[in-house]
Amino acid sequence: MSYVTDYPAATAENAANHFLQRLSVETDCDDVHTALKEGDIDFVLLHVVGSPEAFARRHIPGAVHLRHRDITAHSMAEWPPETLFVVYCAGPHCNGADRAALKLAQLGRPVKIMIGGMTGWADEGFAFNAG
């Protein structure tokens, strides 16, 4: 028996539930890029880390800069309550997107994390906006 099979695989139903749950809170760089490219923008993309100057130097096109520490009921009031937010940070070494997603969820807002963040975006070869 291998390490792979030390633990039995989940039932198909449990696996489907698990992956549906993950997809309900995550999206990836390619899906965001495709939506932006095709104009299917049914979410607000939030760049949730760094200074305004760093954001101006380099960010994902179409993103709004709102640091996770500035996410409050007041700062979110400009968007309707049903607005889906997709949050990203620097990359896998950064937990800013997790912090932002938690705050948004605690405010009752729909949210997904763009896995990979700016590192994933760069790895995919997608362009950044730069000042």
N, C-alpha and C positions, 0 to 999 in steps of 0.2 A: 504494500500500500504506500502511496506517495504522500508527501505533505499536502498536495492538492486535495486528496480525498480523505485526509484525516477526519475532516468534518463533512458530513453529508451535504450535498447541495440542497438548497431550499426547494420547496415545491414550486411549480410554475406559478401558482397563484400568489405565494409569498414573494417570489422574485418580481413578479409584475407589480405588486403593491409597493415593494421597496423602490424599484426604479421609477415608478410614477411619482412617488414621494420626492425622490431626488430631483426629478425634472420639474416638479412644481416649485422648487426653490432655487434652481440653477438654470443657467443658459450658458452658451459658449460664445467665444469670439466670432466664429464663423456665422452663427445664427444672427448675432447683433449686426455684423458687417453686412450680411445679406439683406436684412431688414432696412438698414440705412441706405444701402445702394439702390434697392428697389422702391424705396419710399413707403414701405409698410411699417411706419413708425407709430406703433400703438403702445408706446411706453416712453418714459422719461429716463434718459441715460444720465446717471449721476457719477461724477468724478469726485470721490469722497475723501481724498487726502491731499496734502500739500498746500502750499501758499498760493495766493492768486497769481503771483509772479511765475511760480513753477507751472501752474495750469496754463498760463499764457504762452509759456515756452513750448509745452508739449502736452497734448491731450487727444483723446479720440474725437473725431469729427462729430459734431452734434451734441456733445456732452455739455452738461450744466455743472459748474463747480459749486459744490456744497459740501464742505467738510463734515465728516461724521459728527464731530463735536458741536456743529451748528444745526444739526437736525433737531427741531423742536416742533411742537404743535403749531406755534406761530409761524415758523419758517416754511412749514408745509402747507399753510393755509391758501397759498396761491394756486394750488392744484386741487381739482375735485377729489373727493375721498376715494373714488374707484380707480384713480390713476395708478397704473403699474409702474413701479420704479425698478430699474436695473442698475445696480451699483457695481462699481469696480474700484480697485485700488492699484497699487504698484505691481502686485503680482503675488505669487504663492508665498513669498516671504513676508507679506503684509497682512494684517488682520483688520485694516480699515473698512473693507467691504463687509466683513462679518459684523463689526460694530455698527455700521450704518444700517445693515439689514435688520439687526436686532432692534435698533431704535425705531425704524420704520414699522416693523411688525408690532412693537409695543404701542405704537400710535394707531394701530389698526389699519395700516396701509399695506396694500399688496406689494410684494418685493421679491426680486430674484437677484442672485449674485451672478455676475459674469465671471465664470471661472477662468483663471489665468491672468486676469487683469491686464495691465499694460504689457507685462512680459509675454503673456499669451498672444496679445494683439500683435506685438512685434514678431514673435515666433511664426505667426501666420503670414507675415510679410505685408500686413495692412499698414496704410499710411496714417500718420498722425497729423493733426493740425499743429502748426508751430507759429509762434509770434515772430 
